[in-house]
Amino acid sequence: MPGLRDTPDPEWRPVERTRAYESVIHQIEEQIAAGALRVGDRLPAERDLATRLGVSRAAVREALRALEAVGVVRAGQGRDGGSVLASMSAEALTGMLRLHIGLANFPMPDVIEARVMLERWSVGLAAANATEEDIAAMRELLERMDDPEITREDFNVLDTDYHVAIAEAGGNRLVSAMTTAIRASMATAILRSFHSNPRWEDLVDDLRAGHHAILDALAARDPQGAADALERHVRFAYSSLSWSTES
């Protein structure tokens, strides 16, 4: 098999005919997990891979299209023609997580507990690892959220951006992707609750105060203080929003 590195040829096995494209994906996953395939390696051309696996070219094509859609492979070019293994971007991973969280319809208390655990961790990392540029970027987001004329829609977008910025400043890409996915999956419900809350002006002032308390602890390089401030903020928001009693 032509490849971009010198590795043993993966052991491809004929697959079951039922939902063959899923079996093709599963075999590729197995080869990746075993280390036989890595980023940059080229898969066999469709015809060759179909022969090795004992499936139709249509099944291979469907599997490769599915993997390409989620960023695992990119279409091959040139004479060899085989698709190339790619590193899934953080954006692709976040998008998949967001879809699964949104479709799974997890009870809101479960989502909040998961969010608290993840964000306590990420904000603690941010207190240790955030650069001055990171702190300045967060401060700018808060200044924009402090605008007394800000709309609920703009506040919601900036609120998401602020929590994502904290996660990214922590330096752990997986924690950042998971935090971003959970917060983004909640954005529509949060905005709906903003519009239905009769005490919006009081609520937004309290949310702003929570954001500033987190940033003050981050700027002071206080991981425990930042984690405690973030948890108070998230739990306050959850208890104050109208959808907190749903699910």
Residue pairs with C-beta under 8 A, 6 or more apart in sequence:
1 9
1 10
1 42
1 43
1 44
1 48
1 82
2 42
2 80
2 82
3 41
3 42
4 40
4 41
4 42
4 84
5 38
5 40
5 41
7 36
7 38
7 41
8 36
10 31
10 34
10 36
10 37
11 36
12 27
12 49
12 52
12 53
13 27
13 53
14 52
14 53
14 54
14 55
15 23
15 24
15 26
15 27
15 53
15 54
15 55
16 23
17 55
20 53
20 55
20 56
20 59
21 55
21 59
21 60
21 62
21 63
21 66
22 63
23 53
23 55
24 49
24 53
24 55
24 59
24 60
24 62
24 63
25 63
25 66
25 67
27 53
28 37
28 43
28 63
28 67
28 72
31 37
32 38
32 85
37 43
37 85
38 85
39 85
39 86
39 87
40 84
40 85
41 84
41 85
42 76
42 80
42 82
42 83
42 84
42 85
43 49
43 64
43 73
43 76
43 82
43 83
43 84
43 85
44 52
44 82
45 76
45 80
45 81
45 82
46 57
46 60
46 61
46 64
46 81
46 82
47 57
48 82
49 60
49 82
50 56
50 57
50 59
50 60
53 60
64 73
64 75
64 83
67 73
67 83
68 74
68 75
68 83
70 88
70 92
70 96
71 86
71 88
71 89
71 92
72 85
72 86
72 88
73 83
73 84
73 85
73 86
74 83
74 84
74 86
75 83
76 82
76 83
76 84
90 173
90 176
90 177
93 177
93 181
94 177
94 180
94 181
94 184
95 181
97 177
97 178
97 181
97 182
97 185
98 180
98 181
98 184
98 185
101 111
101 181
101 182
101 185
102 185
105 247
107 247
108 238
108 243
108 244
108 246
108 247
109 247
111 182
111 185
111 186
112 234
112 235
112 238
114 182
115 179
115 182
115 183
115 186
115 234
116 230
116 231
116 234
116 235
118 167
118 175
118 178
118 179
118 182
119 163
119 166
119 167
119 179
119 230
119 231
119 234
120 227
120 230
120 231
121 170
121 172
121 175
121 227
122 166
122 167
122 170
122 172
122 175
122 176
122 179
123 166
123 170
123 214
123 218
123 223
123 226
123 227
123 230
124 170
124 223
124 224
124 226
124 227
125 169
125 170
125 171
125 172
125 175
125 223
126 134
126 166
126 167
126 169
126 170
126 218
126 226
127 217
127 218
127 221
127 222
127 223
127 225
127 226
128 221
128 223
129 169
129 170
129 171
130 169
130 170
130 218
131 169
134 165
134 168
134 169
135 215
135 218
135 219
137 165
138 162
138 165
138 166
138 169
138 215
138 218
139 215
141 158
141 161
141 162
141 165
142 162
142 208
142 211
142 212
142 215
144 150
144 154
144 158
145 155
145 158
145 159
145 162
145 208
145 211
146 208
150 158
152 191
152 194
152 195
152 200
153 191
155 194
155 204
155 207
156 187
156 190
156 191
156 194
157 187
159 190
159 207
159 211
160 183
160 184
160 187
162 211
163 179
163 183
164 176
164 179
164 180
164 183
166 214
166 218
166 230
167 175
167 176
167 179
167 180
168 176
169 218
170 176
189 243
190 237
190 241
192 242
192 243
193 241
193 242
193 243
194 200
194 203
194 241
196 242
197 203
197 240
197 241
197 242
203 240
206 236
206 240
207 233
207 237
210 229
210 232
210 233
210 236
210 237
211 233
213 229
213 232
213 233
214 226
214 229
214 230
214 233
216 229
217 225
217 226
217 228
217 229
218 226
238 244
